[in-house]
Amino acid sequence: MACDLWLVPLVDVLCSSPDNPFAEDLARYDKALGDAGLPPVPVHSYMPGLSGDVAPVAGFDYDALHFLRRAYLLRLCGLEVTPVGELGSDYEQLLEMFESTARQSHLVWHFDHAGAYVPLDFPAPLSNDELLAEGGPLGSSQGLLRELVAIAPALGLDPDNPPPPPPAPPGPTELGEPASVRYEEGPFGRERHVWLGLHAAATRSLAQGSMIVFS
């Protein structure tokens, strides 16, 4: 099933609009951040060249996302990062055995069909009943980027000079629709594809002051 990543510019032209479709989400995020003693989601004044337009940044399928999460969790737990042909029970066992560790990961502990990353730095994903009911834990773009950098060498990627990311999907894909992507050949082809998409999203999130939204 297809999973899209979108960038939502956190600019006042969008966030202060009465028609802002993310108003309720941002209110939930601000509350969770405030409860954790953190500042609210940063909203910036309009800058030339940056509009309030929401745009896709990456696309892949859910399974490929979990392949990358599996690889990072293996590394995080000090285990060998090995390629697999399909997701099996070992990934579920990893999540069960190392749940407390997984909960500290911005990459792993996140819904794959909803939720967001915001350009604020905090150590672990934020979670409360309201977030879990409406979209899942809230992640940090900075935290996501750190974890992507950490797993890159195991996937044969140079985080300081990565290949160009795959093209973004031309528009939204429906839930349940197969992802129209082709993964590269090799033992970590799916993991690398998702890594490149997430890396592009995280770096642009920080450069532009944008929120990353899963859909």
Protein Blocks (a to p, Z undefined) as FASTA:
>chain_A
ZZdddddddbfklmmpmklmklmmmmmmmmmmmmnopacdddddddehiacbdcdfbdcd
fklmmmmmmmmmmmmnopacdddfbdcfklmmmmmmmmmmmmmpmklmccfkgccddddd
dfbdcddfklmmnnopaddfklmmmmmmmmmmmnopafklccddddddfbdcdehiacdd
dddedjklmmmmmmmmmmmmmmmmmmnopacddZZ
